[in-house]
Amino acid sequence: KQWYQRRVRGASKEYGKNEGDNYEVSDSDDEDLPFACFICRERFVNPVVTKCKHYFCEACALKRFKKTKKCFVCEGNTGGIFNPAKDIIAKMKDLEEQEEEGDD
């Protein structure tokens, strides 16, 4: 309970500091997304994201996990949690659609 109260108090100090930022919608999220796997350096194949927010191909992440449970980028413990990277998947789909439109 104390941990939660400290978290909430700490968060409330930050929220509202720059009130205009609280409601701003940013397009920079796409710019922050990587375009290739950090392990194989190739375009993503079945992209996954770790709980530390690093992106890899599913096969690369699982192969790495067999050797070590640490994240390739930050060396944090992944816990074997590799969720589908929905933001990367959506970005890849958008790029494919744009390429198809460009071919017409």
C-alpha positions as CSV (number, residue, x, y, z in Angstrom):
1,K,0.0,0.0,0.0
2,Q,2.8,2.4,0.9
3,W,4.6,1.6,-2.4
4,Y,1.4,2.4,-4.3
5,Q,0.9,5.7,-2.5
6,R,4.5,6.8,-3.2
7,R,4.0,6.0,-6.9
8,V,0.8,7.9,-7.1
9,R,2.2,10.9,-5.3
10,G,5.4,10.9,-7.5
11,A,3.3,10.6,-10.6
12,S,1.0,13.4,-9.7
13,K,4.0,15.7,-9.2
14,E,5.0,15.1,-12.8
15,Y,1.5,15.2,-14.3
16,G,0.4,18.7,-15.0
17,K,3.9,20.2,-14.7
18,N,3.5,21.3,-18.4
19,E,-0.2,21.1,-18.6
20,G,-0.2,21.7,-22.4
21,D,1.8,18.5,-22.9
22,N,-0.8,16.4,-21.1
23,Y,-3.2,16.6,-24.0
24,E,-0.8,16.8,-26.9
25,V,-1.0,14.0,-29.4
26,S,2.4,13.3,-30.9
27,D,3.3,11.8,-34.2
28,S,6.8,11.1,-32.9
29,D,5.8,7.7,-31.7
30,D,6.4,6.3,-35.2
31,E,9.7,8.0,-35.4
32,D,10.8,6.3,-32.1
33,L,10.0,2.8,-33.5
34,P,13.0,0.8,-34.8
35,F,12.9,-0.3,-38.4
36,A,15.0,-3.4,-38.0
37,C,15.7,-6.1,-35.4
38,F,18.5,-5.2,-33.0
39,I,19.9,-8.8,-33.2
40,C,19.9,-9.7,-36.9
41,R,19.8,-6.1,-38.2
42,E,17.2,-7.2,-40.8
43,R,13.6,-6.1,-41.4
44,F,11.4,-7.5,-38.7
45,V,9.8,-11.0,-39.2
46,N,7.0,-11.6,-36.6
47,P,8.1,-8.7,-34.4
48,V,7.9,-9.0,-30.6
49,V,8.5,-6.5,-27.8
50,T,10.0,-7.2,-24.4
51,K,8.8,-5.8,-21.2
52,C,11.7,-3.4,-21.3
53,K,10.3,-2.1,-24.6
54,H,12.9,-3.5,-27.0
55,Y,11.9,-5.0,-30.4
56,F,13.2,-8.1,-32.0
57,C,12.1,-10.7,-34.6
58,E,10.3,-13.5,-32.8
59,A,12.9,-16.1,-33.9
60,C,15.8,-13.9,-32.8
61,A,14.3,-13.2,-29.4
62,L,13.6,-16.9,-28.8
63,K,17.1,-18.0,-29.9
64,R,18.7,-15.4,-27.7
65,F,16.4,-16.5,-24.8
66,K,17.7,-20.0,-25.1
67,K,21.3,-18.7,-24.5
68,T,20.5,-16.1,-21.9
69,K,17.4,-14.6,-20.3
70,K,18.8,-11.1,-20.6
71,C,17.6,-8.5,-23.2
72,F,20.1,-8.1,-26.1
73,V,19.9,-4.3,-25.8
74,C,19.8,-3.4,-22.1
75,E,20.6,-6.8,-20.5
76,G,17.5,-6.5,-18.3
77,N,15.7,-9.8,-17.4
78,T,13.1,-10.5,-20.1
79,G,11.4,-13.1,-18.0
80,G,10.7,-14.9,-21.3
81,I,7.9,-12.3,-22.1
82,F,7.8,-11.5,-25.8
83,N,4.5,-9.9,-26.8
84,P,3.5,-9.2,-30.4
85,A,4.8,-5.8,-31.3
86,K,1.4,-4.4,-32.5
87,D,2.8,-0.9,-33.1
88,I,5.6,-2.3,-35.4
89,I,3.1,-4.7,-37.1
90,A,0.8,-1.8,-37.8
91,K,3.7,0.3,-39.1
92,M,4.9,-2.5,-41.4
93,K,1.3,-2.9,-42.7
94,D,1.0,0.8,-43.5
95,L,4.4,0.8,-45.3
96,E,3.3,-2.2,-47.4
97,E,0.1,-0.5,-48.3
98,Q,2.0,2.7,-49.3
99,E,4.3,0.6,-51.4
100,E,1.4,-1.1,-53.2
101,E,-0.2,2.3,-53.9
102,G,3.0,3.6,-55.3
103,D,3.2,0.6,-57.7
104,D,-0.2,1.4,-59.2
